[in-house]
């Protein structure tokens, strides 16, 4: 039904709830034999999570995953959904070292839901209590 409406050259159609999110790319959308095309595939709701999972399979981080997705597909809130999914990826959280002692190369790893200041402060306090206060802290 949405594809049929795109054939019409009615400018008010883009203000409907179904198409409002697509308004920003309306000039890039081409309809041929009831298939949406352009240089990227427009994904339906049911395929978005799967596409993010496939693009994130190598656990390369938010930016690289978003860039890969942007080069192949488009859907509303692509960046936000991708970032949300990757930030909740346990494998990514576990493999990104929070602190490394420069002298011994000993990694200090702590699982956290966010790297905001409050969570980081708690982890640093625990680390400094265990190992002492460092002479220098690099980021």
C-alpha positions in Angstrom: 0.0 0.0 0.0 2.8 2.4 0.8 4.6 1.6 -2.5 1.4 2.3 -4.4 1.2 5.7 -2.8 4.7 6.6 -3.8 3.7 6.4 -7.5 1.5 9.4 -6.9 3.2 12.8 -7.2 1.2 14.2 -4.2 3.5 16.2 -1.9 1.1 15.8 1.1 1.6 12.0 1.0 5.0 12.5 2.8 3.3 13.9 5.8 1.4 10.7 6.6 2.5 8.7 9.6 3.8 5.8 7.5 6.0 8.0 5.3 7.0 10.9 7.5 10.3 9.2 8.5 11.1 8.7 4.8 10.6 12.3 3.8 14.3 13.2 4.2 15.3 10.7 1.5 12.2 11.1 -0.8 14.3 12.4 -3.7 16.6 9.3 -3.5 13.7 6.8 -3.7 12.9 5.2 -7.0 10.0 2.8 -7.5 10.3 0.2 -10.3 7.9 -2.7 -10.6 6.7 -2.1 -7.0 10.3 -2.4 -5.6 11.9 0.5 -3.7 15.4 1.1 -4.9 18.1 3.7 -5.1 21.8 3.2 -4.2 20.7 1.7 -0.9 18.0 -0.8 0.1 15.3 0.5 2.3 14.7 -2.1 5.0 11.4 -2.9 6.6 11.0 -3.0 10.4 11.3 -6.8 10.6 14.8 -6.9 9.0 16.5 -4.0 10.8 17.7 -5.8 13.9 19.1 -8.6 11.7 20.9 -6.2 9.5 22.5 -4.5 12.5 23.6 -7.9 13.8 25.1 -8.9 10.5 27.0 -5.6 10.2 28.2 -5.8 13.8 29.4 -9.4 13.5 33.1 -8.4 13.6 32.5 -6.2 16.7 34.3 -3.3 15.0 32.6 -0.6 16.9 29.8 1.9 16.5 31.2 4.1 13.7 32.4 1.3 11.4 29.1 -0.6 11.8 27.1 2.5 11.0 29.2 3.3 8.0 28.8 -0.3 6.7 25.1 -0.1 7.1 24.8 3.3 5.6 26.7 2.1 2.5 24.2 -0.7 1.8 20.8 0.0 3.5 18.6 2.8 4.9 15.9 2.8 7.6 14.6 5.5 10.0 16.9 6.1 13.0 19.6 3.8 11.6 22.4 5.5 13.7 20.4 5.5 16.9 19.3 1.9 16.7 22.8 0.8 15.8 24.4 2.7 18.6 21.9 1.4 21.1 22.4 -2.2 20.0 26.3 -2.0 20.1 26.4 -0.3 23.4 24.5 -3.2 24.9 26.8 -5.8 23.2 28.4 -7.8 26.0 31.3 -9.0 23.8 32.2 -5.5 22.9 32.1 -4.4 26.6 34.2 -7.4 27.6 36.9 -6.8 24.9 37.4 -3.1 25.4 39.9 -2.6 28.2 39.0 0.1 30.5 42.4 0.6 32.1 45.8 -0.8 31.4 48.8 -0.4 33.7 51.5 1.0 31.5 54.4 -0.6 33.4 53.1 -4.1 33.8 50.6 -4.1 30.9 48.0 -5.5 33.3 44.5 -4.8 32.1 41.8 -3.7 34.5 38.5 -4.8 33.1 35.1 -4.1 34.6 31.7 -4.7 33.0 29.6 -1.6 32.9 26.4 -0.5 31.3 27.8 2.8 30.3 31.0 4.8 30.2 29.5 7.9 31.6 31.3 9.8 34.4 29.4 8.3 37.2 30.2 4.7 36.2 33.8 5.5 35.3 34.3 7.3 38.7 33.0 4.2 40.6 35.4 1.9 38.6 38.4 4.2 39.1 37.7 4.5 42.9 37.6 0.7 43.1 40.8 0.4 41.1 42.7 3.0 43.0 41.6 1.4 46.3 43.0 -2.0 45.1 46.2 -0.8 43.4 46.9 2.6 44.8 46.6 6.1 43.3 48.7 6.4 40.1 51.3 9.1 39.6 49.9 9.8 36.2 46.6 9.0 34.4 46.5 9.0 30.6 43.5 8.7 28.4 
